[in-house]
Amino acid sequence: MRRVQINIRGRVQGVAFRHNTWLMARKLGLKGYVKNLSDGSVEIIAEGPDPQVAELVDFCQRGPFGSSVQSCQVDEQTPQRDNAGFEIK
């Protein structure tokens, strides 16, 4: 299991970044959330098997159509083994 906090900066709000991240995370079976922050960035907490988390990180580095990712910071965290799904906050 792997848990990461991802902070994405650039043109990432108002371009369906959260929705597309939610779709990808659910497809991959990950737990956690995605939310917009007041500084214009997007924060993601994602937990699951390492290959699936790595795939989400790759997605976040590119972003969905219409976005422009300037930076994607990934910080490792201790897995929580949370049973909740993946949500948009």
Secondary structure, DSSP 8 states (H G I E B T S, - for coil): -EEEEEEEEEE-SSSSHHHHHHHHHHHHT-EEEEEE-TTS-EEEEEEE-HHHHHHHHHHHHH-STT-EEEEEEEEEE--------EEE-
